[in-house]
């Protein structure tokens, strides 16, 4: 498979690796974005090792610079083990 867009979530060099470690992203029950995305919305991210997953988890959990001071992100992150 050719990879032509930088925004693809899979690196070509690791595309064939088994990815048993994951992160599930969901929204809390009170989040109003559920009205747009639906109550069952979730996003899964998969990694070949626990250390790669844990590094990604920390980056996802950190408050990044694009939020306004008044923004409070409410995503729920959950580690998935094989």
Secondary structure, DSSP 8 states (H G I E B T S, - for coil): -----TT-SS-GGGTTS---EEEEEEE-TT-TTHHHH-TT--EEEEESSHHHHHHHHHHHHS--TTS-TT----EEEEEE--
